[in-house]
Amino acid sequence: MFDWMAWTTPVAVFFSCIVLMLAGMTVWEIKSPTTLRKGFLPIETTRGDRLFIGLLSAAYVNLAFVGISGKLVAWMALEAEPSIWISFVLSMALLALVMRKG
């Protein structure tokens, strides 16, 4: 059923984190309903809005990293492509920033 996708460990960890975040946000919303708040994002957002924006941002960071990782080898004279874990850490840091300050 899942043969169409390359299920590597980083991909599985990334999607597992998303599922855990969605479950955690659901429980958090039930226990403590959210209110609108203004952060560095140009709109007032709820926790769910910030999670959605953060997840989209994390996905774009991962896609951009995959897209430029081959070029990084040539630009920086690396022996191999950089680890996908770098983009995972960067995307989760961006998600945390959006959730906290967005």
N, C-alpha and C positions, 0 to 999 in steps of 0.2 A: 504494500500500500504506500509506503514512503520511499520507494526506490527512486523517485524522481529527484530527491534532494540528497545532497552530500551531508549526511549527519555526522559531522566531526564533533569532537568534544567541545570546542568553543561554541559551535552552533547550538548544541544541546544545552549548554550552560546558559547561553543568552536567552533562549526561549523558555527555559525553566525559570529564570529570573523574572521574565515578563509575566508568566503564569502566577508566580508567587506574589508579585507586586499587585496584580489585579485582584487576587484573593484577599490580600492584606488590605487593599484600599476598600474593598467591599465591606469587610468587617469593620474597618475604621469609620466608614460612612454610616453604617448602621448604629454604631456605638456613639458617634459624635458627628452629627450633621455639619456640613461645611458651610462657610459664609464666603461671600465675594471678598477678594483682597487685591490690592494693587501693588505689584512689585516692579521689577525692571522690564517686564513684558508690557507692551503698549495697551493692554486691555486688562480689565478686571477679570480675575480667574478664580475658579474653585480648585480644590485639590485634584479633582478628576480632570479638569482642563489642563492643569499643569502636568499631570501624569501623561496625558495624551500628547501634549506638545513635547514633553521630554522624551517620550518613546519615539516620536517621529524624528526628533533631533538625533537620538542615539542611532536610529536606523540609518540616517544620512551619514553620520560619522563613520559607521561601519562600512557602508557602501563606498564612501570616498576613500577610505583607507585601502579597501580591496582594489579599488580602481587605480590608486597611485603606488601601491606597494611594488609593482614591477618596475616603475620608473624610479623609485627610491633606490633600488639596487644599482641602477646606472648612475644616478646623481651622486650618491654617497659612496660608490665603489664598495658595496657590501658583497659578501660572498653568497648570501642567500636572502630570500625575501624576509622582511621583518615578520615577527610572530603576530598572528591575529589577536593574541591576548592583549597586545598594546591597544588596539582599537576598542576592545571590550572594556578595558580599564578607562580609556578616554571617554567612551560613550556613557558609562555608568557614572563617571564624575560629572559629565554634562547633565545627565538626568538628575543627579542629586542637587546640582546647582539650580536647575530650573524648579525643582520641587521646593527647595528651601527659600530661594530669593526671588523666584519668578512671580 
